[in-house]
């Protein structure tokens, strides 16, 4: 039987219209429509069915391209997000956005794409009149956590859950609207 601890570190940052910093040849595109998404070119194309379901649920896909080649993807949601590791539904507060399932293609890592994408989302959220961005990462994923901090996010709190087989045990004190 599988036993695993999930330790998710949650971060927040205020929106910032000046946060976006350019990397030569890097561009971002946000998609709401399946017709706009190059599923075959995404860093994890094997999840196409999951991605299509997310788009149908109103989640937005952020795609990053470096010199025309797709090297980054992330999801944005401002309604409800199921955080699989915690078996928890996060009802995102009004005027907030959550960035999740962030992937940088291995060949593009170490070039500052991840922090640039997060800064892009902070600027996008400011343009949309939102107030705060959220993101989370597994505590052991130091590269991701470093990129999050480089993009101006600050640690909010850590949430824990113990997975035993298919069951997940977590504190029952978790709010539906705040990590």
Buried (B, 14 or more C-beta within 10 A) or exposed (E): EEEEEBBBBBBBBBBBEEBBEEBEEBEBEBBEEEEEBEBEBBBEEEBBEEBEEBBEEEBBBBBBBBEEEBBBBBBBBBEBBEBEBBBBEBEBBEEBBBBBBBBBBEEBBEBBBBBBBBBBBBBBBBEEEBEBBBBBBBBEBEEBBEBBBBBBBEEBEEBBBEBEEEEBEBEEEBEEEBB
